Amino acid sequence: MRLESLHIKNYRRLKDVHIEMDKETTFFVGANNSGKTSATHVLIPFLKDSSAGERFTLHDFYAPCWKEFNRLGDQALKNKEVDSNDFPCITLDMWFEIVDSDLRHVIHLIPSLEWTGTKIGVRLQWKPKNVTKLLEDFKNASQEAKDNISIHQKEKTSDFHPWPKNLCDYLSKQLYESYAIHYYVLDHAEFEGHKKKENYTPFPLLEETGEKCKVVLNNLIRVDVMDAQRHLTDKESSHSSVRSENLSKLFSRFFKQHNKEKVNNYKVMQAINESEQIINSMFSTVFRPTFKALEEMGMGHPNLTMPRLNVRATIIQKVY
């Protein structure tokens, strides 16, 4: 079994993107802010437990969605009918290529008894729990805000506007009370390429089967993230009342005060050198397949200059 493709809609910089996965390793290469991080990070809030801190926020929606939120909110405040299908959703379609021996793992994702294919599809959608309740709660909060505005106008503070100013402002605080992940099973026979046929509606999973779907997906997909780190020190406090001093400075000052040997310790230097060699040897082994794949990506592109990458550890000994 393998993850064959992803289709992402309305997530960060990605309005509507289809990604075919390589059978072995897939790399995302592109300019800064082109959506590489978005294409990988979308898996985390859909698959990880939100209690672990990996949660959707209003800023995860494709930016033009914010204007649509406010348009729908204005319609609701004017008591105009709102089509629930117009509400922005973040959508992730995942297609798996399977063999007969995999069926027991994905039994809950088979679209029908007539299914005889080799592809299993599932749709995860971050969408409103109940549009009617969402809009009613928003209208009640807006009415309360309007009443507060009247009070402040009398107090000549008319520039004040209590929460919520609009539906985006409301969702910035109430997103997890208003939205949830919905699960759907996809039938590959109802798709042409990566686009579903016009009259096809994916089969929604109920809450219980949706939880089973979540368990299945977490057993099939493992997501590990190594964030880019530009500083290996603690963040300094921004509060002027708190003494700001990171750990490296504390340890450095402590060592300087308590170190009785003020000359180079060659045994330490030797140990550092040996440690560097061991670490670099490990780096070379671990990263060799990745760097080889990156070099092969440059083949067939004579105008592409592919630098040779290397990862090395350097341990610095500070002498006082």
Secondary structure by P-SEA (a helix, b strand, c coil): ccccbbbbcccccccbbbbbbcccbbbbbbcccccccccccccccccccccccccccccccccaaaaaaaaaaaaaaacccccccccbbbbbbbbbbbccccccccccccccccccccbbbbbbbbccccaaaaaaaaaaaaaaaaaaaaaaaaacccccccccccccccccccccccbbbbbbbbbcccccccccccccccccccaaaaaaaaaaaaaabbbbbbccccccccccccccccccccaaaaaaaaaaaccccccccaaaaaaaaaaaaaaaaaaaaaaaaaaaaaaaaacccccccccbbbbbbbbbbbcc
